[in-house]
Amino acid sequence: MSMTIVFALIGVGILLSALRLFKGPSTMDRIVGIDTINMMVVGVIGVLAVYFKNGLYLDIAIVYAVLAFLETVVIARYMEGRQ
């Protein structure tokens, strides 16, 4: 029961971040939206690791977090160069 609540709350957070991603008034708002979604996905993977009692998911979460960070840095650098 508690895992259902956790997944529901994370899902609501992802939906609200997706709203910011698609409706954001500026490009920087969209970058923040996609970064927030990425961090929530890392949280979902972490919760799945606890739910399935499998440490492999934590390795996947770490790799995903690093790639998401690099994505955010690359997009921010690109936007900085455009201005």
C-alpha positions as CSV (number, residue, x, y, z in Angstrom):
1,M,0.0,0.0,0.0
2,S,2.7,2.5,0.9
3,M,4.6,1.8,-2.4
4,T,1.4,2.7,-4.3
5,I,1.3,6.1,-2.5
6,V,5.0,6.7,-3.3
7,F,4.6,5.9,-7.0
8,A,1.4,8.0,-7.2
9,L,3.2,11.0,-5.6
10,I,6.2,10.6,-7.9
11,G,3.8,10.3,-10.9
12,V,2.1,13.6,-9.9
13,G,5.5,15.3,-9.7
14,I,6.5,14.0,-13.1
15,L,3.2,15.2,-14.6
16,L,3.6,18.7,-13.1
17,S,7.2,18.8,-14.4
18,A,6.0,17.7,-17.8
19,L,3.5,20.5,-17.7
20,R,6.4,23.0,-17.1
21,L,8.4,21.3,-19.8
22,F,5.7,21.7,-22.5
23,K,4.2,25.0,-21.3
24,G,7.2,26.8,-19.9
25,P,7.4,30.4,-20.9
26,S,11.1,30.3,-21.5
27,T,13.6,27.8,-22.7
28,M,15.3,27.8,-19.3
29,D,12.0,26.7,-17.7
30,R,11.9,23.8,-20.1
31,I,15.5,22.8,-19.2
32,V,14.6,22.8,-15.5
33,G,11.5,20.8,-16.3
34,I,13.4,18.1,-18.1
35,D,16.1,18.0,-15.4
36,T,13.4,17.6,-12.7
37,I,11.8,14.8,-14.6
38,N,15.2,13.1,-14.9
39,M,15.8,13.3,-11.2
40,M,12.4,11.9,-10.4
41,V,13.0,9.0,-12.8
42,V,16.2,8.3,-10.7
43,G,14.0,8.3,-7.7
44,V,11.6,5.9,-9.3
45,I,14.5,3.6,-10.1
46,G,15.6,3.8,-6.5
47,V,12.2,2.9,-5.2
48,L,12.0,0.0,-7.6
49,A,15.4,-1.2,-6.2
50,V,13.8,-1.2,-2.7
51,Y,10.6,-2.8,-4.0
52,F,12.3,-5.7,-5.8
53,K,15.2,-5.9,-3.3
54,N,17.7,-5.8,-6.1
55,G,20.8,-3.7,-5.9
56,L,21.3,-3.7,-9.7
57,Y,18.7,-1.0,-10.0
58,L,20.9,1.3,-8.0
59,D,23.7,0.9,-10.5
60,I,21.3,1.7,-13.2
61,A,20.1,4.8,-11.3
62,I,23.6,6.0,-10.9
63,V,24.4,5.7,-14.6
64,Y,21.1,7.4,-15.5
65,A,21.8,10.2,-13.1
66,V,25.2,10.9,-14.6
67,L,23.8,10.8,-18.1
68,A,21.0,13.1,-17.1
69,F,23.5,15.6,-15.5
70,L,25.6,15.6,-18.7
71,E,22.4,16.2,-20.8
72,T,21.5,19.2,-18.7
73,V,25.0,20.6,-18.9
74,V,25.2,20.1,-22.7
75,I,21.8,21.8,-23.2
76,A,22.7,24.7,-20.9
77,R,26.0,25.2,-22.7
78,Y,24.2,25.2,-26.0
79,M,21.7,27.8,-24.8
80,E,24.4,29.9,-23.3
81,G,26.2,30.0,-26.7
82,R,23.1,30.9,-28.5
83,Q,22.6,34.1,-26.6
